[in-house]
Amino acid sequence: MTTLQSVPALGTHPASGSLPSRAETREQLSQATYDLLVIGGGILGISTAWHAAQSGLRVALVDAGDFAGATSSASSKLLHGGLRYLQTGAVKLVAENHFERRAVSREVAPHLSNPLTFYLPVYKGGPHGAAKLGAGVFAYSALSAFGDGVGHVISPAKAQRDVPELRTDNLKAVAVYGDDQMNDARMALMTVRAAVEAGATVINHAEVTGLRFTKGRVTGADLKDRLDGSEFGVNARLVLNATGPWVDHLRKMEDPNAAPSIRLSKGAHLVLKRTSPWRAALATPIDKYRITFALPWEDMLLLGTTDEEFEGDPADVAVNEKDIAQILDEAAFSVRDQQLSRDLITYAFAGLRVLPGGPGDTSKAKRETVVTEGRGGMLSVAGGKWTTFRHIGRTVMNKLAELPGQPLTEDMAPMSSLPKKLPLPGISNPNAVAHRLLVDGGTPGPRMAADTARHLATHYGSLSFDIARLAYDNPELGERIHPDAPEIWAQVVYARDHEWAETADDVLRRRTTLTIRGLADDSIRAKVEDLLAKKG
């Protein structure tokens, strides 16, 4: 195998149509006055920037870290209606979630999402009976217009054929329903790309050091580039605070006396190697309100999640021993011990749910989006679910249109006039893309491996062909980054030139799955950093 070190010119020249340099982007941000500055590059801010740019506004989006670098890449990776919300009678909410889930998975991003069958085991002495859960999954599928089939109940023996690691002791029945799954970091990055294609200007790793004021109104922000320390600023007619767990930190920059508006709930997950194939996911009731998931994802198993109040610095959120023990203990209700060995854990991650302020158990709190206006006119938006990211963007835009004085209304197209289900870049049938990659993969280099073709098709859609071309032009880029992962080196160059990847973590944790698989060793990190340094 040819090593990357032996090809000194490899990846030196960016591909055609690559992104402007950071210096060029900073200059552009400094020189213009934007209609809307979105601070925060999680999916909530990204979706708002996308919708705002679609509506004709001049939009800037900045983030102190990487796009989707915090909570938005630390989710359960699901697009779902929220089965547990039926417990609280939130029928309308579940129906709305299903509508958004189907829109994303069928029309907006079929190349980035895939249907997933869920098994809900009913054990003797469990919190719910078979009849209740059977009725629940039927109602759940009805609210989805039976688009994923009819929720029903099957025997333990049939369920175990699809999930060999299912624990069958005292298992009475298994309820079945359907939802969808995604790679959240990839979905977020494609939405950033959509925002840029609609006209937005974006930069990551740029921290807000202060807000700009004009006659008491927030009219922009001062920023520091975390990569080279350079300072710059952005002027805007309106500033949107979409910083997630840091939303109150920015509100205090606007008004030092601002009262807390949110509370945080920590959700931890574990990623494990699989000991057998899983053709369905498990959603196991822990108590009346909580469900623990065991999800086949990226050829691995994703376990979680926890739900407990978090009061520390959001930057310090991490998985601790208590989280690991809880997740494994709860998974053991329905998963056999051999699949839950700690030796199988490849990665652990935690994110923070942003919930409306107030008392009560975080597991019962509503996952709703809250939009507030501060004394300096800055809008702050927080909360919501990944599944409804498009709806949240539209909600914020409708709020902008209703602001007193209507500062932006005359310059923006109403949401009702925009395409309802505008697709994300790369939209395609992933099966067709994977087939084409395999058929076309013989020249000039070796045939592309089937798992690599499938991985590219389901993470980039038709944009996979751009990555394949890089590998054809430089066969060394067609080699695997690690023997045990499907990714190839061309994805690193592509991430650098087209996906705002600036650091090794940007590439290994969010543009690819190497970190999550536990494969991002020092030698791989060094090679990634070498390729990133060759930009331009």
RAGI-V255473 format. One record per pair of residues at least 24 apart in sequence whose ideal C-beta (glycine too) atoms are under 10 Angstrom apart, sorted by the first residue. I is the first residue (numbers start at 1). J is the second residue. Records with the same first field share a line. If there is no record, write none. Layout:
I: J  J
//
This chain:
1: 476  479  480  483
2: 475  476  479
3: 476  479  523  527
4: 476  477  479  481  489  492  523  524  526  527  528  530  531
5: 523  526  527  530
6: 476
7: 474  475  476  477  489
8: 530  534
9: 474  534
10: 474  476  477  489  493  527  530  531  534
11: 470  474  476  477  489  490  492  493  494  496  497  530  531  532  533  534  535
12: 493  531  533  534  535  536
13: 493  497  534  535  536
14: 493  496  497  498  534  535  536
15: 466  467  469  470  473  490  493  494  496  497  498
16: 466  497
17: 466  497  498
18: 493  494  496  497  498  535  536
19: 196  202  496  497  498  499  500  501  535
20: 201  203
21: 535  536
22: 203  204  205  206  225  227  228  230  500  502  535  536
23: 225  228  230  232  536
25: 60  62  201  202  203  204  206  225  232  500
26: 203  206  223  225  228  230  231  232  233  234
27: 232
28: 60  201  203  234
29: 60  61  62  201  202  203  206  220  221  223  232  233  234  235  236
30: 223  231  232  233  234  235
31: 232  234  235
32: 58  60  201  234  235  236
33: 58  60  219  220  234  235  236  237
34: 58  59  60  61  200  201  220  234  235  236  237  238  239
35: 59  60  236  237  238  400  407  408  411  412
36: 60  61  200  236  237  238  239  240  379  396  397  400  407  408  411  412
37: 61  62  201  208  211  212  218  219  220  221  234  235  236  237  238  239  240  241  378
38: 62  63  195  200  202  236  238  239  240  241  242  243  379  381  396
39: 63  64  206  207  208  211  221  223  234  236  239  240  241  242  243  246  247  250  253  378  380
40: 64  65  67  70  72  208  240  241  242  243  244  245  246  247  250  380  381  382
41: 65  66  67  68  69  70  72  188  192  195  202  203  204  205  206  242  243  244  500
42: 67  68  69  70  71  72  73  188  242  243  244  245  246  351  354  386  389
43: 67  68  71  72  73  75  184  185  187  188  191  192  242  244  384  385  386  388  389  390  392  393
44: 71  72  240  242  243  244  247  354  369  381  382  383  384  386  389  392  393  396
45: 72  188  192  195  202  240  241  242  243  244  381  392  393  396
46: 72  187  188  189  190  191  192  193  194  195  200  202  242  389  393
47: 188  191  192  194  195  242  384  388  389  390  391  392  393  394  395  396  397
48: 195  200  240  242  379  381  389  392  393  394  395  396  397  399  400
49: 191  192  194  195  196  198  199  200  201  202  240  242  393  396
50: 191  192  193  194  195  196  197  198  200  389  390  393  397  422  424
51: 194  195  198  390  392  393  394  395  396  397  398  400  412  415  418  422
52: 195  198  199  200  238  240  393  396  397  400  408  412
53: 194  195  196  197  198  199  200  201  202
54: 194  195  197  198  199  200  393  397  412  413  415  417  418  419  422
55: 198  394  397  400  401  408  411  412  413  414  415  417  418
56: 198  199  408  411  412  413  418
57: 198  199  200  237  238  397  400  408  411  412  413
58: 199  200  201  236  237  411
59: 195  196  198  199  200  201  202  236  240
60: 200  201  202  203  220  221  234  235  236  239
61: 192  195  196  200  201  202  203  204  240  242
62: 201  202  203  204  205  206  207  208  221  223  232  234
63: 192  202  203  204  205  206  207  208  242  243  500
64: 204  205  206  207  208  209  223  224  226  243  246  315
65: 204  205  206  207  226  315  503  505  506
66: 185  188  189  204  205  500  501  502  503  505  506  507  509  510  511
67: 185  188  189  191  192  193  202  203  204  205  499  500  501  506  510
68: 184  185  186  187  188  189  191  192  204  509  510
69: 185  188  204  205  503  505  506  509  510
70: 243  244  245  246  314  315  317  351  352
71: 184  244  245  264  267  314  317  350  351  352  353  354  386
72: 184  185  187  188  191  244  351  386  389  510
73: 183  184  185  186  187  188  189  349  351  509  510  516
74: 184  185  266  267  268  269  304  305  317  319  349  350  351  352  353
75: 182  184  185  187  188  267  269  304  305  349  351  353  385  386  387
76: 181  184  267  269  293  295  297  302  303  304  305  351  386
77: 113  116  180  181  182  183  184  185  187  269  293  295  297  298  302  304  386
78: 113  116  118  179  180  181  182  184  281  283  293  295  297  302  385  386  387
79: 103  104  105  109  112  113  114  115  116  179  180  181  182  184  187  385  386  387  388  389
80: 116  118  140  177  178  179  180  181  283  293  385  386  387
81: 140  141  143  144  148  177  178  179  180  387
82: 140  179  367  385  387  388
83: 118  120  133  136  137  139  140  143  151  175  177  179  283  285  291
84: 136  283  285  288  289  290  291  363  364
85: 140  366  367
86: 135  136  137  139  140  143
87: 128  136  285  288  289  291  364
88: 289  364  366
90: 366
91: 139  143
92: 143
93: 143  366  367  368  385  388
94: 139  140  143  144
95: 142  143  144  145
96: 143  387  388  391
97: 143  144  179  367  385  387  388  391
98: 140  141  142  143  144  145  147  148  179  387
99: 143  144  145  387  388  391
100: 385  386  387  388  389  390  391  392
101: 144  147  148  178  179  180  385  386  387  388
102: 144  145  147  148  180  421
103: 390  391  420  421
104: 180  182  187  386  387  388  389  390  421  423  424
105: 147  148  179  180  181  182  387
106: 147  180  421
107: 420  421  422  423  427
108: 187  190  191  194  389  390  420  421  422  423  424  427
109: 180  182  186  187  190  191  194  390  423  424  425  426  427  461
110: 180  423  424  427  428  429  430  458  461
111: 186  190  423  424  425  426  427  428  429  430  431  432  433  457  458  459  460  461  462  463  464
112: 180  182  183  184  186  187  188  189  190  191  424  425  426  427  430  458  459  460  461
113: 180  181  182  183  186  187  430  458
114: 180  181  182  183  430  458
115: 147  148  149  178  179  180  181
116: 148  178  179  180  181  182  279  280  281  295  296  297
117: 148  149  162  163  176  177  178  179  279  280  281
118: 148  151  174  175  176  177  178  179  181  280  281  282  283  291  293  295
119: 154  156  158  159  160  162  163  166  174  175  176  177  278  279  280  281  282  283  284  294  334
120: 151  153  159  173  174  175  176  177  281  282  283  284  285  291  334
121: 156  159  163  166  167  168  170  171  172  173  174  175  282  283  284  285  333  334  335
122: 153  156  170  171  172  173  174  175  284  285
123: 156  167  168  169  170  171  172  173  284  285  333  334
124: 169  170  171  172
125: 170  172
126: 170  171  172  284  285  286  287  333  334
127: 285  286  287  288  289  290
128: 175  285  287  288
129: 172  173
130: 172  173  174  175
131: 173  175
132: 175
133: 173  174  175  176  177  285
134: 173  174  175  176
135: 175
136: 175  177
137: 175  176  177  178  283
138: 175  177
139: 177
140: 175  177  178  179
141: 176  177  178
144: 177  178  179
146: 178
147: 178
148: 176  177  178  179  180
149: 176  177  178
150: 176  177  178
151: 175  176  177  178
152: 176  177
159: 280  282  334
160: 336
161: 279  280
162: 277  278  279  280  281
163: 276  277  278  279  280  281  282  294  296  334  335  336  339
164: 274  275  276  277  278  279  336  339
165: 274  275  276  277  278  282  294  301  331  334  335  336  337  338  339  340
166: 278  280  282  284  294  334  335  336  339
167: 282  284  331  332  333  334  335  336  337  339
168: 334  336
169: 336
171: 334
174: 280  282  334
175: 283
176: 280
177: 283
178: 280
179: 281  283  387
180: 387
181: 281  295  296  297  298  302
182: 297  386  387  458  459
183: 297  298  455  458  459  510  512  513  516
184: 351  386  389  510
185: 459  506  509  510  511  512  513  516
186: 426  458  459  460  461  499  510  511  512  513
187: 386  389  424  459
188: 386  389  510
189: 424  425  459  460  495  498  499  500  501  506  510  511
190: 423  424  425  426  427  459  460  461  463  499
191: 389  390  393  424  425
192: 425  499  500
193: 424  425  426  463  498  499  500
194: 422  423  424  425  426
195: 393
196: 425  500
197: 424  425
198: 422
201: 234
202: 500
203: 232  234  500  502
204: 500  501  502  503  506
205: 500  502  503  506
206: 230  231  232  234
208: 233  234  239  241  243  246  249  250  253
209: 233  253
210: 253
211: 239  241  250  253  254  374  376  378
212: 236  239
213: 254  376  377  378
214: 376  377
216: 375  376  377
217: 254  375  376  377  378  407
218: 250  253  254  255  374  375  376  377  378  379
219: 376  377  378
221: 250  253  378
225: 502
226: 502  503
227: 502  503
237: 377  407  408  411
238: 377  378  379  400  403  407  408
239: 374  376  377  378  379  380
240: 371  378  379  380  381  396  399  400
241: 372  374  378  379  380  381  382
242: 379  380  381  382  392  396
243: 314  354  380  381  382
244: 314  351  352  353  354  381  382  383  384
245: 310  313  314  315  317  351  352  353  354  382
246: 313  314  315  352  354  382
247: 314  354  370  372  380  381  382  383
248: 354  357  380  382
249: 313  314
250: 374  378  380
251: 372  374  375  376  378  380  382
252: 374
253: 374  376  378
254: 374  375  376  377  378  380
255: 374  375  376  378
257: 375
258: 372  374  375  376  380
259: 357
260: 357
261: 354  356  357  370  372  374  380  382  383
262: 352  353  354  355  356  357  358  370  372  380  382  383
263: 309  310  311  352  353  354  355  356  357  358  359  360  362  365
264: 308  309  310  311  312  314  317  351  352  353  354  355  362
265: 305  306  307  308  309  310  351  352  353  354  355  361  362  363  365  367
266: 305  306  307  308  309  310  311  312  314  317  318  319  320  323  350  351  352  353  362
267: 304  305  306  307  308  310  317  323  349  350  351  352  353  362
268: 303  304  305  306  307  308  317  318  319  320  322  323  324  326  327  348  349  350  351
269: 293  295  297  302  303  304  305  306  319  323  327  347  348  349  350  351  516
270: 300  301  302  303  304  305  319  323  324  327  328  331  340  342  344  345  346  347  348  349
271: 295  297  298  300  301  302  303  304  344  345  346  347  348  349  513  515  516  517  518
272: 300  301  302  303  328  331  335  339  340  341  342  343  344  345  346  347  348  518
273: 299  300  301  339  341  343  344  345  346  484  517  518
274: 299  300  301  339  344
275: 301  336  338  339  340  341  344
276: 301  336  338  339
278: 335  339
282: 331  333  334  335
283: 334
284: 330  331  332  333  334  335
285: 333  334
286: 326  329  330  333  363
287: 363
288: 364
289: 361  363  364
290: 330  361  363  364
291: 330
292: 326  327  329  330  331  332  333  334  335
293: 327  330  331
294: 327  330  331  333  334  335  339  340
297: 513  516
298: 455  458  459  485  486  513  516  517
299: 451  454  455  484  485  486  513  517
300: 344  346  347  513  516  517  518
301: 331  335  339  340  344  345  346
302: 347  349  516
303: 327  328  330  331  335  339  340  345  348
304: 330  331  348  349  350  351
305: 330  350  351  353
306: 330  350  363
307: 353  361  362  363  364  365
308: 361  362  363
309: 355  361  362  363  365
310: 350  351  352  353  362
312: 352
314: 351  352  354
317: 349  350  351  352
318: 348  349  350
319: 345  347  348  349  350
320: 348  350
323: 348  350
324: 348
344: 518
345: 518
346: 513  515  516  517  518  519
347: 509  513  515  516  517  518  519  520
348: 516
349: 509  515  516
353: 383  384  385
354: 381  382  383  384
355: 382  383
356: 382  383
357: 382
369: 395  396  399
371: 395  396  398  399  400
372: 399
373: 399  403  404
377: 403  404  405  407
379: 403
390: 420  421  422  424
394: 418  420
423: 461
424: 461
425: 460  461  462  463
426: 457  459  460  461  462  463  464  465  466
427: 461  462  463
428: 457  460  461  462  463  464  465
429: 457  461  462
430: 454  455  456  457  458  459  460  461  462  464
431: 457  458
432: 457  462
433: 457  458  460  461  462  463  464  465  468
434: 458  464
436: 462  464  465  468
437: 464  465  467  468  471
440: 465  468  469  472
441: 468  471  472  478
442: 472
443: 472
444: 471  472  473  475  478
445: 471  472  473  474  475  476  477  478  479
446: 471  475  478  479
447: 478
448: 472  478  486  488
449: 478  480  486  488
450: 486
451: 480  485  486  487
452: 478  480  485  486  487  488  490  491
453: 486
454: 486
455: 485  486  487  488  491  512  513
456: 486  487  488  490  491  494
459: 486  487  491  511  512  513
460: 491  494  498  499
463: 494  498  499
464: 490  491  494
466: 490  494  497  498
467: 491  493  494  495  498
469: 494
470: 494  497
477: 531
481: 507  508  512  514  519  520  524  527  528
482: 512  514  517  518  519  520  521  523  524
483: 519
484: 514  517  518  519
485: 512  513  514  516  517  518  519  520  524
486: 512  513  517
487: 511  512  513  514  517  519
488: 512
489: 527  528  531
492: 524  527  528  529  530  531  532
493: 531  532  534  535
495: 528  531  532
496: 528  531  532  533  534  535  536
497: 535  536
501: 528  531  532  535
502: 532  535
503: 528  529  532
504: 528  529  530  531  532
506: 532
507: 531  532
//
